Amino acid sequence: MASNGSSDTDSQRIKAQQRLRIIAGHLQQRPVDGGSAVVAVECKAEGNKTNVASSTRTVPRRRHEVMKWNGWGYSDSKFFFNKKGQAEFTGKRYRVSGMILPSLKDWFEGTFGASLQHKSPSAPVLNASAISPPILNEAFVEDIKSTGIPFSQDAEDRVFRAHGHCVHEIFALREGRFGRVPDLVLWPNCHNDVLKIVDLACKHNVCVIPFGGGTSVSSALECPQEETRSIVSLDTSQMNRILWIDEKNLTAHVEAGIVGQDLERLLNESGYCTGHEPDSMEFSSLGGWVATRASGMKKNIYGNIEDLVIRVKMVTPRGVIEKSCQGPRTSMGPDVHHFIMGSEGTLGVVTEVTMKIRPIPEYQKYGSVVFPCFEQGVACLREVAKQRCAPASIRLMDNEQFQFGHALKPQVSSIFTSFLDGLKKFYITKFKGFDPHCLCVATLLFEGDREKVLQHEKQVYDIAAKFGGLAAGEDNGQRGYMLTFVIAYLRDLGMDYYVLGESFETSVPWDRVLDLCRNVKERITRECKERGVPFAPLATCRVTQTYDAGACVYFYFAFNYRGLSDPVHVYEHVEHAAREEILANGGSLSHHHGVGKLRKDWLRESISEVGMGMLKSVKEYVDPNNIFGNRNLL
Amino acid sequence: MASKSLYSHRDPVLRKRDDFEDMLEERRRSSDLRYALRCYTPLLYKGLTPCQPSMLKNMVLQSDHLHYVINQVSKETGTAADVIQEQASSILDEMAHSQQLSTVRFFAFALSKAFKSLFRSVCVNEEGIQRLQQAIQDHPVVLLPSHRSYMDFLLMSYILYTYDLTLPVIAAGMDFMGMKIVGEMLRMSGAFFLRRSFGGDKLYWAAFSEYVKTMLRNGFAPIEFFLEGTRSRTCKSLTPKLGLLNIVMEPFFKGEVFDVSLVPISISYERILEESLYARELLGVPKPKESTSGLFKARKVLSEDYGSIHVYFGQPVSVRSLAEGRVKRSHFNLMPRHIPRKPSDDTQSFVNDTAYRLVRSQEDNMVLQPWVLMASLLLQNHYHQRPGREEAMTLDELTQHTLWLRGLARDYGAFLHWPDHAAPSEVVSSSLALHGGLVSVAGGRVLLALGQPGGQGGAGEECGIVSSPEEELFSQAVTVLSCASYRNQVLHVFLRPALLATAIHTASSTHREEVFNTFSFLRNMFSNEFILCPGDTVQDFEEACYLLLKTAALQVSQQELLVTESGRRTLTFLTALLDPFLQGYQVVCRFLCEEATDSLTEKQFVPAVRSFMVKLILTGGLRYSEVLSSDLQKNALAALMRLGAVRKVKGSDQVTLKVNKIMVNSLEDTLGGKLPTQKAVLARL
């Protein structure tokens, strides 16, 4: 894009590139190969739009061309154990790509009691014959044909849109089991296409399930078993343009199908960013963020999705809902945006969003702090939140997760580095007396003006010191963030060796953070034992976001299922128990993953009978015939 | 799993119990001094190091909970907060334990000596110890021993020390503190002291509950207290007190700990040290104030033989699994946890239920000696003797009857300790020898040793002073009550069938529904007297029917409950077992109807009802001298108050009792079987 003759000034371009490099650090090494920045084109639904613009985008219509059908992410990127039993990551996209991770095997075998001898491979290819033929509403299909909106009945396209990334969903794929899948996939190109589709869906009474990035972990994309109508998956991935950028007000108007990494990349080219970086940002879409009330890693500076959104356009069976102004805050009765945010595709399709943008920060710096124990770490984060000086991101990993992160250390290139590592370890454990089985690490990310970042850094490290924290270097910090991007790839590796894993999250008041973490982990361990899981599971957590009144806690849970007849059932039971424990300990049903179908049983007790009635009556009014019939939430 | 063991009472015979080991055996073989000084390294909860008493006090003083209450009290009373802080601090000083190993070692030495001379054996189920050891490492543990003797908590600490388990801290009544040196010694061995009543004192409650919870949350040591609140003078389990149980469960409800293990412990004494002391106390001789010199006077007991002690550590019960589906922990999420508030009705009823079940599991694991069966038979025999006629059992008869009762008790799941290797007659005579103070064998016949108060007075008194009929009655009653205290130990085994037997006896027809109504009435009436889990009426009724059917004492045909010919003996025994209580309650009712005036105060009640009873007994209107027990009288009053037949009216300086005579009268008649148990009566109750 540097060679591209756009109107960017040179300095902006340099910033953009710098920013790109940074993001590439934890994201991917994408070859910078031209392509336009902001495409302010009118919607041309009729035209064949498989054109230049979308070739620079991450997500093609046929997703399986670049992504796995039975696991996370890109087809060319995966972990495997090489002949020497060392873990390697394939491909060229990530920082760890092509690297050898020598300690992963020992950690893996030691933590799960798994063995490289015992493999549980996936079905090699998608067996299209196992998928039931589509139930088509012929009249609807005829009408769609006449609109020229691209569609497909291919088994692969349909299967790809029948699931998110819950462990049971991926497990079923790997076993070659497919439940109800959408009957038709549609790729609208713009808002108007969506209008037409929804209109026709109402006319012919077909069920529409919006599909954005497909990264749901709440069973939100599962087709309801009881649905007898034809199910149409409305894939927004081709609605992926930035329609305009308003530099005076620092807003951008974007089509909702754009995925996070494309949005950032394109904005970066103009010198801007949204700063919204959920862990799934490589694949999740703007519309999906809005529909699930997403949260980004750097929300301390940029805010969560509800803070970023200025205006939303959503197509519903009743028509289009949108506000008539772009005022930064309004007092106009209950905010209708809050019916849209978190509606999880039950009311309509988000098509366009006006959201805040920020100039790319000048400087970015990672950091980390080691604490003697988790309790001290939490106390430090609480103090940071109290003083409202949280950096862009601050996360506290417990001891298990720290060790997990450690297992992902790539092979060190020189004796000198390994010597240094040894020295650091000696200093912390022997000289400072930290117990290696108790210590925990906070990872930090600072962003802003260079000067302010350094000042801010000092402030945070000073607080940390009061709680016994020791600065532990940028490298540890950066690797901590890498973990969040590769964790889903690691899960696939685990599944190759009889290990099932999942993550879940909650938000909880400060005074209950420690109790909740301890009790949930213990509950997981105990439930596994009671369910006959032979080896103690991995149950680990991190405090991943801080707020004035509480924190977001993120759990990883994985276990070796060799010898269990129905591992998914065991898994679901344990997850259910863990959620009960979370609720009993004052945690919320979800901080940012959403409710979907996985957690809807608890929604009533979480928001009260009346609250439930409110949501129901909105659904009743907006979508009386349940066209948006994914049956999430209610 | 743990919860099930606490709840399933279906077939008591199926209960599996551990074997015992005598821990004194080792003590008799090796040096007590070396034992007291040995290396003591208990496994701790999560490897924690125990905390210094002073640190504990600071943690409590700095807790949010205490701060909150201090500020609250300060606002209410207008006293400066730091003054109240001082008060809190001195409350804690008065309360706190100051456990130190040296004192424990001293006790270990002294108790070894004492136990060896007092007891033949101290038997412990070692599997229970192992379970406890595991529990201590997993979760905070609460030890809940039964309470029959002063010995109990010293004995507990002694056992835990012997088995290298973390020493408990023990909630003890303030009365112990009156014993100068001993009080401090107990404190140093791990006791902390509670005032007996502190009703409305918010500050005291806060300091005390926070003290207990801090120890529990941090898992420094197992917490030990007596669910029954006080020593049972009758050897019947007492209605559990809920205060402490509430406190130790709260950290779980509030998510501060993952779980809490409750360990019911049954301590059974073959012969209770305080035997005659209790009987006198129940008869109105006031309890001697605990004093050190009193304790030394008690030294003479050291020369007697008190048989053996059995300590059974029950299955640890997880509060978490008990509370599953009963208590919604999320209710505790909406308020800061340090702000004290009343438990919800759900929680309250859960705690109450749990308390009852824990006491029942204490009862279930009580070891019953042959003497307990003999005492029941001897007592019944005693009551049915008419003056001037020699009807006492011969030794042979006693042996035969005891063997019969042994069979019945076993059928009902009693935890009998019957020496299998010895001949029955030997067992009987050795029991008689141990309890020689209570029985006399004359001319091959076995009689209660009446006229020798407590059995300890020796023969001299008989020929000496001629006493008044009242005095004679009281001195006889001491023996009867002592004997009853052994009979009482077996009551929990026979209670439900006995209630059914009495119901069949009293009910106007044999129709199942009719019998059930009477059963339910009696059960309700006696629920202050015996441990009857609230809400378990149907279950208890079914259990009773099951047991009587199983032993072929009962037949069921077309909704009729019929006593079989072979079952007569059983039913007679069971009815007779409960009859003293039934009549006692009736007499209390009669007293209230006939003699109670409007000015009867609560304090006057016991002496007044007692002299009413004395008259009745002396005129031959009542044969059960055990009803003179103030325990029975108080329980009856409590039942009547619970049923609304008697009300307390708080006057300016005293509490008077207001009696609804019509209601009391109808209750009396119903008890006596003169009035059918109508549904209406029940509904009104």
Chai-1 contact restraints between the chains, C-beta under 6 A:
chainA,res_idxA,chainB,res_idxB,connection_type,confidence,min_distance_angstrom,max_distance_angstrom,comment,restraint_id
A,D515,B,G255,contact,1.0,0.0,6.0,A-B,restraint_1
A,D515,B,E256,contact,1.0,0.0,6.0,A-B,restraint_2
A,N519,B,G255,contact,1.0,0.0,6.0,A-B,restraint_3
A,N519,B,F258,contact,1.0,0.0,6.0,A-B,restraint_4
A,E522,B,F258,contact,1.0,0.0,6.0,A-B,restraint_5
A,L583,B,S330,contact,1.0,0.0,6.0,A-B,restraint_6
A,A584,B,R329,contact,1.0,0.0,6.0,A-B,restraint_7
A,A584,B,S330,contact,1.0,0.0,6.0,A-B,restraint_8
A,N585,B,G255,contact,1.0,0.0,6.0,A-B,restraint_9
A,G586,B,N333,contact,1.0,0.0,6.0,A-B,restraint_10
